[in-house]
Amino acid sequence: MTDLKPGTVVVIRAFDDIPEHLFKVDTVEEDRVTGEALTGPFAGSYGEPPLDLIKSVTGKD
């Protein structure tokens, strides 16, 4: 995804028992992004989801 850059808000698709949620990107790595969950059960928590869990880009925070 070429739209990914720090500050971008993305939708992380549901996986395991975690529902779909919004995530604010801090850094874009080769195979993942780092940042903070904005919604869902991990809201406010740091995470490093792999790029294949990104469903869509919603914009900037």
Distance bins in CASP14 RR format, pairs under 12 A and 6 or more apart:
PFRMAT RR
TARGET T0000
AUTHOR 0000-0000-0000
RMODE 2
METHOD distances of the structure
MODEL  1
1 8 0 0 0 0 1 0 0 0 0 0 0
1 10 0 0 0 0 1 0 0 0 0 0 0
1 11 0 0 0 0 0 1 0 0 0 0 0
1 25 0 0 0 0 0 1 0 0 0 0 0
1 28 0 0 0 0 1 0 0 0 0 0 0
1 32 0 0 0 0 0 1 0 0 0 0 0
1 33 0 0 0 0 1 0 0 0 0 0 0
1 51 1 0 0 1 0 0 0 0 0 0 0
1 52 0 0 0 0 0 1 0 0 0 0 0
1 53 0 0 0 0 0 1 0 0 0 0 0
1 54 1 0 0 1 0 0 0 0 0 0 0
1 55 0 0 0 0 0 1 0 0 0 0 0
1 56 0 0 0 0 1 0 0 0 0 0 0
1 57 1 0 0 1 0 0 0 0 0 0 0
1 59 0 0 0 0 0 1 0 0 0 0 0
2 8 0 0 0 0 0 1 0 0 0 0 0
2 28 0 0 0 0 0 1 0 0 0 0 0
2 51 0 0 0 0 0 1 0 0 0 0 0
2 57 0 0 0 0 1 0 0 0 0 0 0
3 9 0 0 0 0 0 1 0 0 0 0 0
3 10 0 0 0 0 1 0 0 0 0 0 0
3 25 0 0 0 0 1 0 0 0 0 0 0
3 28 0 0 0 0 0 1 0 0 0 0 0
3 33 0 0 0 0 0 1 0 0 0 0 0
3 51 0 0 0 0 0 1 0 0 0 0 0
3 54 0 0 0 0 1 0 0 0 0 0 0
3 56 0 0 0 0 1 0 0 0 0 0 0
3 57 1 0 1 0 0 0 0 0 0 0 0
3 58 0 0 0 0 0 1 0 0 0 0 0
3 59 0 0 0 0 1 0 0 0 0 0 0
3 60 0 0 0 0 0 1 0 0 0 0 0
4 10 1 0 0 1 0 0 0 0 0 0 0
4 23 0 0 0 0 0 1 0 0 0 0 0
4 24 0 0 0 0 0 1 0 0 0 0 0
4 25 1 0 0 1 0 0 0 0 0 0 0
4 26 0 0 0 0 0 1 0 0 0 0 0
4 27 0 0 0 0 1 0 0 0 0 0 0
4 28 1 0 1 0 0 0 0 0 0 0 0
4 29 0 0 0 0 0 1 0 0 0 0 0
4 30 0 0 0 0 0 1 0 0 0 0 0
4 32 0 0 0 0 0 1 0 0 0 0 0
4 33 1 0 0 1 0 0 0 0 0 0 0
4 34 0 0 0 0 0 1 0 0 0 0 0
4 35 0 0 0 0 0 1 0 0 0 0 0
4 49 0 0 0 0 0 1 0 0 0 0 0
4 51 0 0 0 0 1 0 0 0 0 0 0
4 54 1 0 0 1 0 0 0 0 0 0 0
4 56 0 0 0 0 0 1 0 0 0 0 0
4 57 1 0 0 1 0 0 0 0 0 0 0
4 58 0 0 0 0 0 1 0 0 0 0 0
4 59 0 0 0 0 0 1 0 0 0 0 0
4 60 0 0 0 0 0 1 0 0 0 0 0
5 24 0 0 0 0 0 1 0 0 0 0 0
5 25 1 0 0 1 0 0 0 0 0 0 0
5 26 0 0 0 0 0 1 0 0 0 0 0
5 27 0 0 0 0 1 0 0 0 0 0 0
5 28 1 0 0 1 0 0 0 0 0 0 0
5 33 0 0 0 0 1 0 0 0 0 0 0
5 57 0 0 0 0 1 0 0 0 0 0 0
5 59 0 0 0 0 0 1 0 0 0 0 0
5 60 0 0 0 0 1 0 0 0 0 0 0
5 61 0 0 0 0 0 1 0 0 0 0 0
6 24 0 0 0 0 1 0 0 0 0 0 0
6 25 1 0 0 1 0 0 0 0 0 0 0
6 26 1 0 1 0 0 0 0 0 0 0 0
6 27 1 0 0 1 0 0 0 0 0 0 0
6 28 1 0 0 1 0 0 0 0 0 0 0
6 29 0 0 0 0 0 1 0 0 0 0 0
6 33 0 0 0 0 1 0 0 0 0 0 0
6 34 0 0 0 0 1 0 0 0 0 0 0
6 35 0 0 0 0 1 0 0 0 0 0 0
6 36 0 0 0 0 0 1 0 0 0 0 0
6 60 0 0 0 0 1 0 0 0 0 0 0
6 61 0 0 0 0 0 1 0 0 0 0 0
7 22 0 0 0 0 0 1 0 0 0 0 0
7 23 0 0 0 0 0 1 0 0 0 0 0
7 24 1 0 1 0 0 0 0 0 0 0 0
7 25 1 0 1 0 0 0 0 0 0 0 0
7 26 1 0 0 1 0 0 0 0 0 0 0
7 27 0 0 0 0 1 0 0 0 0 0 0
7 28 0 0 0 0 0 1 0 0 0 0 0
7 33 0 0 0 0 0 1 0 0 0 0 0
7 34 0 0 0 0 0 1 0 0 0 0 0
7 35 0 0 0 0 1 0 0 0 0 0 0
7 36 0 0 0 0 0 1 0 0 0 0 0
7 38 0 0 0 0 0 1 0 0 0 0 0
7 57 0 0 0 0 0 1 0 0 0 0 0
7 58 0 0 0 0 0 1 0 0 0 0 0
7 59 0 0 0 0 1 0 0 0 0 0 0
7 60 1 0 1 0 0 0 0 0 0 0 0
7 61 1 0 1 0 0 0 0 0 0 0 0
8 22 0 0 0 0 0 1 0 0 0 0 0
8 23 0 0 0 0 1 0 0 0 0 0 0
8 24 1 0 0 1 0 0 0 0 0 0 0
8 25 1 0 1 0 0 0 0 0 0 0 0
8 26 0 0 0 0 1 0 0 0 0 0 0
8 27 0 0 0 0 0 1 0 0 0 0 0
8 28 0 0 0 0 1 0 0 0 0 0 0
8 33 0 0 0 0 1 0 0 0 0 0 0
8 35 0 0 0 0 0 1 0 0 0 0 0
8 38 0 0 0 0 0 1 0 0 0 0 0
8 54 0 0 0 0 1 0 0 0 0 0 0
8 56 0 0 0 0 0 1 0 0 0 0 0
8 57 1 0 0 1 0 0 0 0 0 0 0
8 58 0 0 0 0 1 0 0 0 0 0 0
8 59 1 0 1 0 0 0 0 0 0 0 0
8 60 1 0 0 1 0 0 0 0 0 0 0
8 61 0 0 0 0 1 0 0 0 0 0 0
9 21 0 0 0 0 0 1 0 0 0 0 0
9 22 1 0 1 0 0 0 0 0 0 0 0
9 23 1 0 0 1 0 0 0 0 0 0 0
9 24 1 0 1 0 0 0 0 0 0 0 0
9 25 1 0 0 1 0 0 0 0 0 0 0
9 26 0 0 0 0 0 1 0 0 0 0 0
9 33 0 0 0 0 0 1 0 0 0 0 0
9 35 0 0 0 0 0 1 0 0 0 0 0
9 36 0 0 0 0 0 1 0 0 0 0 0
9 37 0 0 0 0 0 1 0 0 0 0 0
9 38 1 0 0 1 0 0 0 0 0 0 0
9 39 0 0 0 0 1 0 0 0 0 0 0
9 54 0 0 0 0 0 1 0 0 0 0 0
9 55 0 0 0 0 0 1 0 0 0 0 0
9 56 0 0 0 0 0 1 0 0 0 0 0
9 57 1 0 0 1 0 0 0 0 0 0 0
9 58 1 0 1 0 0 0 0 0 0 0 0
9 59 1 0 1 0 0 0 0 0 0 0 0
9 60 1 0 0 1 0 0 0 0 0 0 0
9 61 1 0 1 0 0 0 0 0 0 0 0
10 20 0 0 0 0 0 1 0 0 0 0 0
10 21 0 0 0 0 1 0 0 0 0 0 0
10 22 1 0 0 1 0 0 0 0 0 0 0
10 23 1 0 1 0 0 0 0 0 0 0 0
10 24 0 0 0 0 1 0 0 0 0 0 0
10 25 1 0 0 1 0 0 0 0 0 0 0
10 26 0 0 0 0 0 1 0 0 0 0 0
10 28 0 0 0 0 0 1 0 0 0 0 0
10 32 0 0 0 0 0 1 0 0 0 0 0
10 33 1 0 0 1 0 0 0 0 0 0 0
10 34 0 0 0 0 0 1 0 0 0 0 0
10 35 0 0 0 0 1 0 0 0 0 0 0
10 36 0 0 0 0 0 1 0 0 0 0 0
10 37 0 0 0 0 0 1 0 0 0 0 0
10 38 0 0 0 0 1 0 0 0 0 0 0
10 39 0 0 0 0 0 1 0 0 0 0 0
10 49 0 0 0 0 1 0 0 0 0 0 0
10 51 0 0 0 0 1 0 0 0 0 0 0
10 53 0 0 0 0 1 0 0 0 0 0 0
10 54 1 0 1 0 0 0 0 0 0 0 0
10 55 1 0 0 1 0 0 0 0 0 0 0
10 56 1 0 0 1 0 0 0 0 0 0 0
10 57 1 0 1 0 0 0 0 0 0 0 0
10 58 1 0 0 1 0 0 0 0 0 0 0
10 59 0 0 0 0 1 0 0 0 0 0 0
10 60 0 0 0 0 0 1 0 0 0 0 0
10 61 0 0 0 0 0 1 0 0 0 0 0
11 19 0 0 0 0 0 1 0 0 0 0 0
11 20 1 0 0 1 0 0 0 0 0 0 0
11 21 1 0 0 1 0 0 0 0 0 0 0
11 22 1 0 0 1 0 0 0 0 0 0 0
11 23 1 0 0 1 0 0 0 0 0 0 0
11 24 0 0 0 0 0 1 0 0 0 0 0
11 25 0 0 0 0 0 1 0 0 0 0 0
11 37 0 0 0 0 0 1 0 0 0 0 0
11 38 0 0 0 0 0 1 0 0 0 0 0
11 39 0 0 0 0 1 0 0 0 0 0 0
11 40 0 0 0 0 0 1 0 0 0 0 0
11 49 0 0 0 0 0 1 0 0 0 0 0
11 53 0 0 0 0 1 0 0 0 0 0 0
11 54 1 0 0 1 0 0 0 0 0 0 0
11 55 1 0 1 0 0 0 0 0 0 0 0
11 56 1 0 1 0 0 0 0 0 0 0 0
11 57 1 0 0 1 0 0 0 0 0 0 0
11 58 1 0 0 1 0 0 0 0 0 0 0
11 59 0 0 0 0 0 1 0 0 0 0 0
12 18 0 0 0 0 1 0 0 0 0 0 0
12 19 0 0 0 0 1 0 0 0 0 0 0
12 20 1 0 0 1 0 0 0 0 0 0 0
12 21 1 0 1 0 0 0 0 0 0 0 0
12 22 1 0 0 1 0 0 0 0 0 0 0
12 23 1 0 1 0 0 0 0 0 0 0 0
12 24 0 0 0 0 0 1 0 0 0 0 0
12 25 0 0 0 0 0 1 0 0 0 0 0
12 32 0 0 0 0 0 1 0 0 0 0 0
12 33 0 0 0 0 1 0 0 0 0 0 0
12 35 0 0 0 0 0 1 0 0 0 0 0
12 36 0 0 0 0 0 1 0 0 0 0 0
12 37 1 0 0 1 0 0 0 0 0 0 0
12 38 0 0 0 0 1 0 0 0 0 0 0
12 39 0 0 0 0 1 0 0 0 0 0 0
12 40 0 0 0 0 1 0 0 0 0 0 0
12 41 0 0 0 0 0 1 0 0 0 0 0
12 42 0 0 0 0 1 0 0 0 0 0 0
12 43 0 0 0 0 0 1 0 0 0 0 0
12 47 0 0 0 0 1 0 0 0 0 0 0
12 48 0 0 0 0 0 1 0 0 0 0 0
12 49 1 0 1 0 0 0 0 0 0 0 0
12 50 0 0 0 0 1 0 0 0 0 0 0
12 51 0 0 0 0 0 1 0 0 0 0 0
12 52 0 0 0 0 0 1 0 0 0 0 0
12 53 1 0 1 0 0 0 0 0 0 0 0
12 54 1 0 0 1 0 0 0 0 0 0 0
12 55 1 0 0 1 0 0 0 0 0 0 0
12 56 0 0 0 0 1 0 0 0 0 0 0
12 57 0 0 0 0 0 1 0 0 0 0 0
12 58 0 0 0 0 0 1 0 0 0 0 0
13 19 0 0 0 0 1 0 0 0 0 0 0
13 20 1 0 1 0 0 0 0 0 0 0 0
13 21 0 0 0 0 1 0 0 0 0 0 0
13 22 0 0 0 0 0 1 0 0 0 0 0
13 23 0 0 0 0 0 1 0 0 0 0 0
13 49 0 0 0 0 1 0 0 0 0 0 0
13 50 0 0 0 0 0 1 0 0 0 0 0
13 51 0 0 0 0 0 1 0 0 0 0 0
13 52 0 0 0 0 1 0 0 0 0 0 0
13 53 1 0 1 0 0 0 0 0 0 0 0
13 54 1 0 0 1 0 0 0 0 0 0 0
13 55 1 0 1 0 0 0 0 0 0 0 0
13 56 0 0 0 0 1 0 0 0 0 0 0
14 20 1 0 1 0 0 0 0 0 0 0 0
14 21 0 0 0 0 1 0 0 0 0 0 0
14 40 0 0 0 0 0 1 0 0 0 0 0
14 41 0 0 0 0 0 1 0 0 0 0 0
14 49 0 0 0 0 0 1 0 0 0 0 0
14 53 0 0 0 0 1 0 0 0 0 0 0
14 55 0 0 0 0 1 0 0 0 0 0 0
15 21 0 0 0 0 0 1 0 0 0 0 0
15 42 0 0 0 0 0 1 0 0 0 0 0
15 49 0 0 0 0 1 0 0 0 0 0 0
15 50 0 0 0 0 1 0 0 0 0 0 0
15 52 0 0 0 0 1 0 0 0 0 0 0
15 53 1 0 0 1 0 0 0 0 0 0 0
15 54 0 0 0 0 0 1 0 0 0 0 0
15 55 0 0 0 0 0 1 0 0 0 0 0
16 41 0 0 0 0 0 1 0 0 0 0 0
16 42 0 0 0 0 0 1 0 0 0 0 0
16 49 0 0 0 0 0 1 0 0 0 0 0
16 53 0 0 0 0 0 1 0 0 0 0 0
17 40 0 0 0 0 0 1 0 0 0 0 0
17 41 0 0 0 0 1 0 0 0 0 0 0
17 42 0 0 0 0 0 1 0 0 0 0 0
18 37 0 0 0 0 1 0 0 0 0 0 0
18 39 0 0 0 0 0 1 0 0 0 0 0
18 40 1 0 0 1 0 0 0 0 0 0 0
18 41 1 0 0 1 0 0 0 0 0 0 0
18 42 1 0 0 1 0 0 0 0 0 0 0
18 43 0 0 0 0 0 1 0 0 0 0 0
18 45 0 0 0 0 0 1 0 0 0 0 0
18 47 0 0 0 0 0 1 0 0 0 0 0
18 49 0 0 0 0 1 0 0 0 0 0 0
18 53 0 0 0 0 1 0 0 0 0 0 0
19 37 0 0 0 0 0 1 0 0 0 0 0
19 39 0 0 0 0 1 0 0 0 0 0 0
19 40 1 0 0 1 0 0 0 0 0 0 0
19 41 1 0 0 1 0 0 0 0 0 0 0
19 42 0 0 0 0 0 1 0 0 0 0 0
19 43 0 0 0 0 0 1 0 0 0 0 0
19 55 0 0 0 0 0 1 0 0 0 0 0
20 37 0 0 0 0 0 1 0 0 0 0 0
20 38 0 0 0 0 0 1 0 0 0 0 0
20 39 0 0 0 0 1 0 0 0 0 0 0
20 40 0 0 0 0 1 0 0 0 0 0 0
20 41 0 0 0 0 0 1 0 0 0 0 0
20 49 0 0 0 0 0 1 0 0 0 0 0
20 53 0 0 0 0 1 0 0 0 0 0 0
20 54 0 0 0 0 0 1 0 0 0 0 0
20 55 1 0 0 1 0 0 0 0 0 0 0
20 56 0 0 0 0 0 1 0 0 0 0 0
20 58 0 0 0 0 0 1 0 0 0 0 0
21 36 0 0 0 0 0 1 0 0 0 0 0
21 37 1 0 1 0 0 0 0 0 0 0 0
21 38 1 0 0 1 0 0 0 0 0 0 0
21 39 1 0 1 0 0 0 0 0 0 0 0
21 40 1 0 1 0 0 0 0 0 0 0 0
21 41 1 0 0 1 0 0 0 0 0 0 0
21 42 1 0 0 1 0 0 0 0 0 0 0
21 43 1 0 0 1 0 0 0 0 0 0 0
21 44 0 0 0 0 0 1 0 0 0 0 0
21 45 0 0 0 0 0 1 0 0 0 0 0
21 47 0 0 0 0 0 1 0 0 0 0 0
21 49 0 0 0 0 1 0 0 0 0 0 0
21 53 0 0 0 0 0 1 0 0 0 0 0
21 54 0 0 0 0 0 1 0 0 0 0 0
21 55 0 0 0 0 0 1 0 0 0 0 0
21 58 0 0 0 0 0 1 0 0 0 0 0
22 35 0 0 0 0 0 1 0 0 0 0 0
22 36 0 0 0 0 1 0 0 0 0 0 0
22 37 1 0 0 1 0 0 0 0 0 0 0
22 38 1 0 1 0 0 0 0 0 0 0 0
22 39 1 0 1 0 0 0 0 0 0 0 0
22 40 0 0 0 0 1 0 0 0 0 0 0
22 42 0 0 0 0 0 1 0 0 0 0 0
22 43 0 0 0 0 1 0 0 0 0 0 0
22 44 0 0 0 0 0 1 0 0 0 0 0
22 49 0 0 0 0 0 1 0 0 0 0 0
22 54 0 0 0 0 0 1 0 0 0 0 0
22 55 0 0 0 0 0 1 0 0 0 0 0
22 56 0 0 0 0 0 1 0 0 0 0 0
22 57 0 0 0 0 0 1 0 0 0 0 0
22 58 1 0 0 1 0 0 0 0 0 0 0
22 59 0 0 0 0 0 1 0 0 0 0 0
22 61 0 0 0 0 1 0 0 0 0 0 0
23 32 0 0 0 0 0 1 0 0 0 0 0
23 33 1 0 0 1 0 0 0 0 0 0 0
23 34 0 0 0 0 1 0 0 0 0 0 0
23 35 1 0 0 1 0 0 0 0 0 0 0
23 36 1 0 0 1 0 0 0 0 0 0 0
23 37 1 0 1 0 0 0 0 0 0 0 0
23 38 1 0 0 1 0 0 0 0 0 0 0
23 39 0 0 0 0 1 0 0 0 0 0 0
23 40 0 0 0 0 1 0 0 0 0 0 0
23 42 0 0 0 0 1 0 0 0 0 0 0
23 43 0 0 0 0 1 0 0 0 0 0 0
23 44 0 0 0 0 0 1 0 0 0 0 0
23 45 0 0 0 0 0 1 0 0 0 0 0
23 46 0 0 0 0 0 1 0 0 0 0 0
23 47 1 0 0 1 0 0 0 0 0 0 0
23 48 0 0 0 0 0 1 0 0 0 0 0
23 49 1 0 0 1 0 0 0 0 0 0 0
23 50 0 0 0 0 0 1 0 0 0 0 0
23 51 0 0 0 0 0 1 0 0 0 0 0
23 53 0 0 0 0 1 0 0 0 0 0 0
23 54 0 0 0 0 1 0 0 0 0 0 0
23 55 0 0 0 0 0 1 0 0 0 0 0
23 56 0 0 0 0 0 1 0 0 0 0 0
23 57 0 0 0 0 0 1 0 0 0 0 0
23 58 0 0 0 0 1 0 0 0 0 0 0
23 59 0 0 0 0 0 1 0 0 0 0 0
23 61 0 0 0 0 0 1 0 0 0 0 0
24 33 0 0 0 0 1 0 0 0 0 0 0
24 34 0 0 0 0 0 1 0 0 0 0 0
24 35 1 0 0 1 0 0 0 0 0 0 0
24 36 1 0 1 0 0 0 0 0 0 0 0
24 37 0 0 0 0 1 0 0 0 0 0 0
24 38 1 0 1 0 0 0 0 0 0 0 0
24 39 0 0 0 0 0 1 0 0 0 0 0
24 43 0 0 0 0 0 1 0 0 0 0 0
24 44 0 0 0 0 1 0 0 0 0 0 0
24 45 0 0 0 0 0 1 0 0 0 0 0
24 46 0 0 0 0 0 1 0 0 0 0 0
24 47 0 0 0 0 0 1 0 0 0 0 0
24 49 0 0 0 0 0 1 0 0 0 0 0
24 57 0 0 0 0 0 1 0 0 0 0 0
24 58 0 0 0 0 1 0 0 0 0 0 0
24 59 0 0 0 0 1 0 0 0 0 0 0
24 60 0 0 0 0 1 0 0 0 0 0 0
24 61 1 0 1 0 0 0 0 0 0 0 0
25 32 0 0 0 0 0 1 0 0 0 0 0
25 33 1 0 1 0 0 0 0 0 0 0 0
25 34 1 0 0 1 0 0 0 0 0 0 0
25 35 1 0 1 0 0 0 0 0 0 0 0
25 36 0 0 0 0 1 0 0 0 0 0 0
25 37 0 0 0 0 0 1 0 0 0 0 0
25 38 0 0 0 0 0 1 0 0 0 0 0
25 46 0 0 0 0 0 1 0 0 0 0 0
25 47 0 0 0 0 0 1 0 0 0 0 0
25 48 0 0 0 0 0 1 0 0 0 0 0
25 49 0 0 0 0 1 0 0 0 0 0 0
25 51 0 0 0 0 0 1 0 0 0 0 0
25 54 0 0 0 0 1 0 0 0 0 0 0
25 57 0 0 0 0 1 0 0 0 0 0 0
25 58 0 0 0 0 0 1 0 0 0 0 0
25 59 0 0 0 0 0 1 0 0 0 0 0
25 60 0 0 0 0 1 0 0 0 0 0 0
25 61 0 0 0 0 1 0 0 0 0 0 0
26 32 0 0 0 0 0 1 0 0 0 0 0
26 33 1 0 0 1 0 0 0 0 0 0 0
26 34 1 0 1 0 0 0 0 0 0 0 0
26 35 1 1 0 0 0 0 0 0 0 0 0
26 36 1 0 0 1 0 0 0 0 0 0 0
26 37 0 0 0 0 0 1 0 0 0 0 0
26 46 0 0 0 0 1 0 0 0 0 0 0
26 47 0 0 0 0 1 0 0 0 0 0 0
26 48 0 0 0 0 1 0 0 0 0 0 0
26 49 0 0 0 0 0 1 0 0 0 0 0
26 61 0 0 0 0 0 1 0 0 0 0 0
27 33 1 0 0 1 0 0 0 0 0 0 0
27 34 1 0 1 0 0 0 0 0 0 0 0
27 35 1 0 0 1 0 0 0 0 0 0 0
27 36 0 0 0 0 0 1 0 0 0 0 0
27 46 0 0 0 0 0 1 0 0 0 0 0
27 47 0 0 0 0 0 1 0 0 0 0 0
27 48 0 0 0 0 1 0 0 0 0 0 0
28 34 0 0 0 0 1 0 0 0 0 0 0
28 35 0 0 0 0 0 1 0 0 0 0 0
28 48 0 0 0 0 0 1 0 0 0 0 0
28 49 0 0 0 0 0 1 0 0 0 0 0
28 50 0 0 0 0 0 1 0 0 0 0 0
28 51 0 0 0 0 1 0 0 0 0 0 0
28 54 0 0 0 0 0 1 0 0 0 0 0
28 57 0 0 0 0 0 1 0 0 0 0 0
29 35 0 0 0 0 0 1 0 0 0 0 0
29 47 0 0 0 0 0 1 0 0 0 0 0
29 48 1 0 0 1 0 0 0 0 0 0 0
29 49 0 0 0 0 0 1 0 0 0 0 0
29 50 0 0 0 0 1 0 0 0 0 0 0
29 51 0 0 0 0 1 0 0 0 0 0 0
30 48 0 0 0 0 0 1 0 0 0 0 0
30 50 0 0 0 0 0 1 0 0 0 0 0
30 51 0 0 0 0 1 0 0 0 0 0 0
31 48 0 0 0 0 1 0 0 0 0 0 0
31 49 0 0 0 0 0 1 0 0 0 0 0
31 50 1 0 1 0 0 0 0 0 0 0 0
31 51 1 0 0 1 0 0 0 0 0 0 0
31 52 0 0 0 0 1 0 0 0 0 0 0
31 53 0 0 0 0 0 1 0 0 0 0 0
31 54 0 0 0 0 0 1 0 0 0 0 0
32 47 0 0 0 0 1 0 0 0 0 0 0
32 48 1 0 1 0 0 0 0 0 0 0 0
32 49 1 0 0 1 0 0 0 0 0 0 0
32 50 1 0 1 0 0 0 0 0 0 0 0
32 51 1 0 0 1 0 0 0 0 0 0 0
32 52 0 0 0 0 1 0 0 0 0 0 0
32 53 0 0 0 0 1 0 0 0 0 0 0
32 54 0 0 0 0 1 0 0 0 0 0 0
33 46 0 0 0 0 0 1 0 0 0 0 0
33 47 0 0 0 0 1 0 0 0 0 0 0
33 48 1 0 0 1 0 0 0 0 0 0 0
33 49 1 0 0 1 0 0 0 0 0 0 0
33 50 0 0 0 0 1 0 0 0 0 0 0
33 51 1 0 0 1 0 0 0 0 0 0 0
33 52 0 0 0 0 0 1 0 0 0 0 0
33 53 0 0 0 0 1 0 0 0 0 0 0
33 54 1 0 0 1 0 0 0 0 0 0 0
33 57 0 0 0 0 0 1 0 0 0 0 0
34 45 0 0 0 0 0 1 0 0 0 0 0
34 46 1 0 0 1 0 0 0 0 0 0 0
34 47 1 0 0 1 0 0 0 0 0 0 0
34 48 1 0 1 0 0 0 0 0 0 0 0
34 49 0 0 0 0 1 0 0 0 0 0 0
34 50 0 0 0 0 0 1 0 0 0 0 0
34 51 0 0 0 0 0 1 0 0 0 0 0
35 42 0 0 0 0 0 1 0 0 0 0 0
35 44 0 0 0 0 1 0 0 0 0 0 0
35 45 0 0 0 0 1 0 0 0 0 0 0
35 46 1 0 1 0 0 0 0 0 0 0 0
35 47 1 0 1 0 0 0 0 0 0 0 0
35 48 1 0 0 1 0 0 0 0 0 0 0
35 49 0 0 0 0 1 0 0 0 0 0 0
35 61 0 0 0 0 0 1 0 0 0 0 0
36 42 0 0 0 0 1 0 0 0 0 0 0
36 43 0 0 0 0 1 0 0 0 0 0 0
36 44 1 0 1 0 0 0 0 0 0 0 0
36 45 1 0 0 1 0 0 0 0 0 0 0
36 46 1 0 1 0 0 0 0 0 0 0 0
36 47 1 0 0 1 0 0 0 0 0 0 0
36 48 0 0 0 0 0 1 0 0 0 0 0
36 49 0 0 0 0 0 1 0 0 0 0 0
36 61 0 0 0 0 1 0 0 0 0 0 0
37 43 1 0 1 0 0 0 0 0 0 0 0
37 44 1 0 1 0 0 0 0 0 0 0 0
37 45 1 0 1 0 0 0 0 0 0 0 0
37 46 0 0 0 0 1 0 0 0 0 0 0
37 47 1 0 0 1 0 0 0 0 0 0 0
37 48 0 0 0 0 0 1 0 0 0 0 0
37 49 0 0 0 0 1 0 0 0 0 0 0
37 53 0 0 0 0 0 1 0 0 0 0 0
38 44 1 0 0 1 0 0 0 0 0 0 0
38 45 0 0 0 0 0 1 0 0 0 0 0
38 47 0 0 0 0 0 1 0 0 0 0 0
38 58 0 0 0 0 1 0 0 0 0 0 0
38 59 0 0 0 0 0 1 0 0 0 0 0
38 61 1 0 0 1 0 0 0 0 0 0 0
39 45 0 0 0 0 0 1 0 0 0 0 0
39 58 0 0 0 0 0 1 0 0 0 0 0
42 48 0 0 0 0 0 1 0 0 0 0 0
42 49 0 0 0 0 0 1 0 0 0 0 0
47 53 0 0 0 0 0 1 0 0 0 0 0
49 55 0 0 0 0 0 1 0 0 0 0 0
51 57 0 0 0 0 0 1 0 0 0 0 0
END
